[in-house]
């Protein structure tokens, strides 16, 4: 198992825990939020689907309901990340 101190962080704060699932356009990762604490689900999509994700995020951020996941932020990855994130 990798040393947590050496694990690359997404956006300088999210540490990969495990993959939760995959779908038609991307995957969802479970991550520890090292800045605020707690666990977060991170939705990862390829660049060609980024615009739809921006629309989805703005819509979800405007809705508050106990049966919907809370949206925290949109992170754009500018460079590839290796294991365990494996983001192109």
HUGIRA-V797566 format. One record per residue. N is the residue number from 1. PHI is phi in whole degrees, -180 to 180 (none if undefined). OMEGA is omega in radians with two decimals (999 if undefined). Layout:
n = {N:N}
phi = {PHI:PHI}
omega = {OMEGA:OMEGA}
This chain:
n = {1:2:3:4:5:6:7:8:9:10:11:12:13:14:15:16:17:18:19:20:21:22:23:24:25:26:27:28:29:30:31:32:33:34:35:36:37:38:39:40:41:42:43:44:45:46:47:48:49:50:51:52:53:54:55:56:57:58:59:60:61:62:63:64:65:66:67:68:69:70:71:72:73:74:75:76:77:78:79:80:81:82:83:84:85:86:87:88}
phi = {none:-72:-69:-55:-69:-99:-71:-65:-105:-80:58:72:-145:-101:-100:-60:-108:-168:-83:-94:177:-132:-136:-64:-116:179:-143:-122:-112:-94:-139:-90:-87:-74:-85:-111:81:96:-104:-132:-94:-111:-91:-116:-131:-67:-55:-67:-107:-64:-65:-64:-66:-61:-63:-60:-64:-65:-67:-66:-68:-90:-117:-122:-156:-64:-97:-115:-68:-78:-96:-99:-166:-112:-114:-104:-91:-90:-138:-61:-123:-81:-58:-88:-72:50:-109:-73}
omega = {-3.09:3.06:-3.12:3.13:-3.12:-3.13:3.11:-3.13:3.03:-3.13:3.11:-3.06:-3.04:3.14:-3.12:3.04:3.09:3.06:3.13:-3.14:3.12:3.10:-3.07:-3.06:-3.12:-3.13:3.14:-3.13:2.98:-3.11:3.00:3.08:-3.09:-3.13:-3.07:-3.09:3.13:3.14:3.14:2.96:-3.11:3.09:-3.10:3.11:3.06:-3.09:-3.10:3.11:-3.05:-3.11:3.09:3.13:3.07:3.12:3.14:-3.13:-3.12:3.10:-3.12:3.13:-3.12:-3.09:3.07:3.14:-3.10:3.14:3.10:3.07:3.09:3.13:-3.12:-3.07:3.03:-3.14:3.07:-3.14:-3.08:-3.10:-3.13:3.08:-3.14:-3.12:0.06:-3.07:3.13:3.12:-3.08:999}
